Amino acid sequence: MSIRRHMEVDPPAEGFCRLRSIRLLSSEGSACTADSSGEDYALLLVEQGKGSIWLSGICYRATRGHGLIVVPGTKLEVLADEGSRLQVYVLVFQAYQPVEPSSPSQPLPVYLPLRGIFSANGRLALNDSAAVIESAGRLYESREDCAPLQSYKRFIRFQEIILTCLEAGYALEPEEEEALIDRVKRHIEVHYAEQVSLSQLAELASFSEAYFSTWFKKETGQSPIEYLTEYRLLRARELMFSGSSDVTGSLRLKEIARRVGLTDEFYFSRVFKKRTGMAPAFYMKNKPQTIATVIQPYSYHLLALGISPVAGLFDYVPPQLQQGTCPPVNLLRFRKNEWLPSSGRFARTSF
């Protein structure tokens, strides 16, 4: 599979990373779970075997040589493939950055935990993963040696491992990016009527706000806020279709704006006119009387609102049609890039 490097990392200037613990996690036939909590990061290095590593619901395929970063607050699950034994080094660490003395009586800087050295969960684009895993193996073998010199060697070796990870940066496979985009879109489509912020969406994808906006627009052609606005206007038009044609008062527009998450009626009107070329009141008075849908979810949305399109794309026969509680609809199916009418009013359609 193709792997694409992306995302910047933010190393602690004049700081360091402290290895808190290292263990060898082994999965063979059953899942192993753990949580990354507090200020703890984790570096996962696959020592042998094949399987899957789940990070807060996102699945990463794991084979020897793969490395993954786990940010604080992540739920971790490791599961080996059938017939395989998956072994993963788990290096738990914290990042520290100096804070300059606040007074002459404090001659030395204070080191405080730093969040943000790695911006998100993800796979690392390691160029020489074998050397990194070998270093992790040495750390694991000497983990119980408390001699001062050995402790210092472990400290230096771990800084070298972190430096290698920082230089490598993140990598995502295409299907992983698609899963993240789908997660963000689903969140918008479920919570569009609520107050949805850029920071919430970025946190959902475990990205910084700046990177998230650039990445989302690159992958979808729209910024996250543009996508949210477009979806809200789509739902607003559905509400307009469901209302009576003579309702054009400001109270009605205010209610529509509220239902789609835009509490300012005047802002809603400006955005609507900018996107559609007409004011909401004019749109409601002159709304089309004949509706057909060519996108599957919209067909069900209209029926749920009590609107019967003259034609619609369905993958199953809606209850409203089976029960005869709405006017007949010409069901459509898609085959070989051609739109074809289905045979029969209640025929089950397929792709």
C-alpha positions in Angstrom: 0.0 0.0 0.0 1.2 3.5 -0.7 2.2 5.6 2.3 2.2 9.4 2.2 4.2 11.5 4.6 2.4 14.3 6.3 2.0 16.3 9.5 4.5 18.4 11.3 5.8 17.5 14.7 6.8 20.0 17.4 10.0 18.9 19.3 10.6 20.4 22.7 13.2 23.2 22.3 15.9 22.5 24.9 13.7 19.9 26.4 13.8 16.1 26.6 11.6 13.0 26.7 11.6 10.8 29.8 11.0 7.1 29.4 8.6 6.1 32.1 8.2 2.4 31.3 8.8 -0.2 28.5 7.1 -3.5 28.1 6.7 -6.2 25.4 3.0 -6.6 24.6 2.2 -10.1 23.2 -1.1 -11.0 21.5 -1.9 -14.5 20.2 -5.5 -15.3 19.6 -6.9 -12.6 22.0 -6.9 -8.8 22.2 -4.6 -6.9 24.6 -5.9 -3.5 25.7 -4.4 -0.5 27.4 -5.1 3.2 27.8 -2.7 6.2 27.3 -3.8 8.6 30.0 -2.7 11.9 31.7 0.3 13.4 30.0 1.7 10.1 28.8 2.6 9.4 25.2 3.4 5.9 23.9 5.6 4.7 21.1 4.6 1.3 19.7 7.2 -0.7 17.7 6.2 -4.0 16.2 8.9 -6.5 17.0 7.4 -9.5 15.2 4.1 -11.0 13.8 1.1 -9.5 12.0 -2.1 -8.1 13.2 -4.1 -5.0 13.9 -3.6 -2.1 16.3 -6.6 -0.1 17.2 -6.1 3.5 18.4 -9.4 5.0 19.6 -11.4 3.2 16.9 -8.9 3.7 14.1 -7.4 0.4 12.8 -3.8 0.2 11.7 -2.4 -2.9 10.1 0.8 -4.0 12.0 3.8 -6.0 10.7 7.4 -6.1 11.9 9.1 -2.8 11.6 6.0 -0.6 11.9 6.0 2.2 14.5 3.1 4.2 15.8 2.7 7.2 18.1 -0.1 7.2 20.7 -1.1 10.5 22.1 -2.5 11.0 25.7 -6.1 9.8 26.2 -6.0 7.1 23.6 -7.6 3.7 24.0 -5.2 1.0 22.7 -6.1 -2.5 21.5 -3.6 -5.0 19.9 -4.9 -8.1 18.1 -2.8 -10.7 16.2 -3.9 -12.3 13.0 -5.1 -15.8 13.2 -2.1 -18.2 13.5 0.3 -15.3 14.2 1.9 -14.0 17.4 2.1 -10.2 17.5 4.7 -8.7 19.8 4.9 -5.0 20.2 7.3 -2.9 22.3 5.3 -0.3 24.2 7.5 2.7 25.3 5.5 5.1 27.6 7.1 8.5 27.9 6.5 12.1 28.8 7.9 15.2 27.1 9.3 18.1 29.2 10.2 21.6 28.2 12.0 24.2 30.4 10.2 27.3 31.8 12.5 30.2 32.4 13.0 31.3 36.0 10.4 33.9 37.1 12.6 35.5 39.7 16.3 35.9 40.6 15.7 33.5 43.6 15.0 30.7 41.1 18.4 30.3 39.3 17.5 27.2 37.3 14.7 26.6 34.8 11.8 24.4 35.8 10.8 21.5 33.5 7.1 21.0 32.9 5.2 18.4 31.0 4.7 19.3 27.3 1.7 18.3 25.2 2.0 18.7 21.5 5.3 17.2 20.7 3.3 14.8 18.5 0.0 16.2 17.3 -1.9 13.0 16.6 -2.1 9.2 16.7 -0.6 7.8 13.6 1.9 5.6 11.8 5.5 6.8 11.6 7.4 6.9 8.3 10.5 5.2 9.7 13.3 4.8 7.1 15.4 2.4 9.2 12.8 0.7 11.5 15.2 -2.3 12.2 17.7 0.0 13.9 14.9 1.6 16.0 13.5 -1.8 17.1 17.0 -3.0 17.9 17.5 0.0 20.2 14.1 -0.6 21.8 15.2 -4.2 22.4 18.3 -3.0 24.2 16.2 -0.7 26.4 13.9 -3.6 27.2 16.8 -5.9 28.1 18.4 -3.4 30.4 15.2 -2.0 32.0 15.9 -3.5 35.4 19.6 -2.4 35.6 19.6 0.6 37.9 23.3 1.3 37.8 23.9 5.0 37.1 25.8 4.5 33.9 23.2 2.1 32.5 20.4 4.5 33.4 22.3 7.3 31.6 22.8 5.0 28.5 19.0 4.3 28.5 18.3 8.0 28.7 20.6 8.8 25.7 19.4 5.9 23.7 15.7 6.9 24.2 16.5 10.5 23.1 18.0 9.0 19.9 14.8 7.0 19.3 12.6 10.0 19.8 14.8 12.1 17.5 14.5 9.4 14.8 10.7 9.5 15.1 10.6 13.3 15.0 12.7 13.3 11.8 10.6 10.6 10.2 7.2 12.3 10.8 3.9 10.7 10.3 2.6 8.6 7.5 -1.0 7.6 6.7 -2.3 5.1 4.3 -5.2 6.1 2.0 -7.8 4.1 3.8 -6.8 5.6 7.1 -7.3 9.1 5.7 -10.7 8.1 4.4 -11.7 6.7 7.8 -10.8 10.0 9.5 -12.6 12.0 6.9 -15.7 9.8 7.2 -15.5 10.2 11.0 -15.5 14.0 10.8 -18.3 14.1 8.2 -20.5 11.7 10.3 -19.9 14.0 13.3 -21.0 17.0 11.3 -24.1 15.2 9.9 -25.2 14.1 13.4 -24.4 17.3 15.3 -24.9 20.0 12.7 -27.8 21.5 14.8 -25.4 22.1 17.7 -22.5 24.4 18.2 -19.7 22.7 16.2 -16.3 24.4 16.3 -13.1 23.9 14.3 -11.3 22.9 17.5 -13.9 20.1 18.1 -13.5 18.7 14.7 -9.7 18.9 14.8 -9.7 17.1 18.2 -11.9 14.4 16.7 -9.2 13.7 14.1 -6.4 14.2 16.7 -4.9 17.0 14.6 -3.9 20.6 15.4 -6.4 23.1 14.1 -4.1 24.6 11.5 -3.0 21.2 10.1 -6.6 19.8 10.2 -8.0 22.7 8.1 -5.3 22.3 5.5 -5.5 18.5 5.4 -9.4 18.4 5.2 -9.5 20.9 2.4 -6.8 19.1 0.4 -8.7 15.8 0.7 -12.3 17.1 0.2 -11.9 20.4 -1.7 -13.7 22.2 1.1 -12.6 23.5 4.5 -14.2 21.9 7.5 -16.3 25.0 8.2 -17.4 25.2 4.5 -18.5 21.6 4.6 -20.4 22.2 7.8 -22.1 25.3 6.3 -23.0 23.5 3.1 -24.6 20.6 5.1 -26.5 23.1 7.3 -27.9 24.8 4.2 -28.9 21.5 2.7 -30.9 20.6 5.8 -32.3 24.1 5.8 -33.6 23.6 2.2 -35.2 20.3 3.3 -37.0 22.2 6.1 -38.1 24.8 3.6 -39.5 22.1 1.3 -41.4 20.6 4.2 -43.1 23.9 5.1 -46.3 25.4 3.5 -45.6 27.7 0.6 -47.2 30.7 2.2 -45.0 30.7 5.3 -42.4 33.4 4.7 -42.3 35.3 8.0 -39.1 36.1 9.9 -40.3 33.8 12.7 -40.2 30.8 10.4 -36.8 31.7 9.0 -35.5 32.1 12.6 -36.8 28.7 13.5 -35.2 27.1 10.4 -31.9 28.8 11.3 -32.1 27.5 14.8 -32.8 24.0 13.7 -29.7 23.8 11.6 -27.4 25.3 14.2 -27.3 28.9 13.0 -28.9 31.0 15.8 -28.4 34.3 14.0 -31.3 34.6 11.5 -29.6 37.5 9.6 -26.3 35.6 9.3 -28.3 32.6 8.0 -30.0 34.8 5.4 -26.7 36.3 4.2 -25.0 32.9 3.9 -28.0 31.3 2.2 -28.2 34.1 -0.4 -24.5 33.9 -1.0 -24.6 30.2 -1.6 -27.9 29.9 -3.6 -28.2 33.4 -5.2 -31.6 34.1 -3.6 -32.9 35.2 -0.2 -34.5 32.4 2.0 -37.9 34.0 1.9 -37.9 34.2 -1.9 -36.7 30.6 -2.1 -39.5 29.4 0.1 -42.2 31.3 -1.9 -40.8 29.9 -5.2 -39.7 26.5 -4.2 -39.9 23.8 -6.9 -43.0 21.6 -6.8 -41.3 18.7 -8.5 -38.4 17.0 -6.7 -36.2 14.1 -7.7 -33.2 12.8 -5.9 -30.1 11.1 -7.3 -28.2 10.8 -4.0 -29.4 7.9 -1.8 -29.5 9.6 1.7 -31.6 12.5 0.4 -34.3 10.2 -0.8 -34.9 8.9 2.7 -34.5 12.5 4.2 -37.4 13.7 2.0 -39.7 10.9 2.9 -38.9 11.4 6.6 -40.0 15.0 6.1 -43.3 14.0 4.5 -42.1 14.9 1.0 -42.6 12.4 -1.8 -40.1 12.9 -4.7 -41.3 12.0 -8.2 -38.2 9.8 -8.4 -35.5 8.7 -6.0 -32.6 6.4 -5.4 -33.1 3.7 -2.8 -31.4 0.5 -1.8 -34.5 -0.8 -0.1 -38.2 -0.1 -0.3 -39.0 2.5 2.4 -41.9 1.7 4.8 -43.8 4.7 3.6 -44.0 3.2 0.2 -44.8 -0.3 1.4 -47.6 1.0 3.6 -49.0 3.4 1.0 -48.7 6.4 3.3 -47.2 8.6 0.7 -47.7 9.1 -3.1 -46.0 6.6 -5.5 -42.3 7.1 -6.2 -40.4 5.9 -9.2 -37.6 3.9 -7.6 -34.2 4.1 -9.4 -31.3 1.8 -9.5 -27.8 2.4 -10.9 -26.0 0.0 -13.2 -23.1 0.4 -15.6 -23.2 4.2 -15.3 -26.8 4.4 -16.5 -29.9 5.5 -14.5 -32.6 3.0 -15.1 -36.2 2.9 -13.8 -36.9 -0.1 -11.6 -39.6 -2.6 -12.6 -42.7 -2.2 -10.4 -43.6 0.3 -7.7 -42.3 -1.7 -4.8 -39.4 -3.6 -6.6 -36.3 -3.9 -4.5 -33.5 -2.0 -6.1 -29.8 -2.9 -6.3 -26.5 -1.6 -7.5 
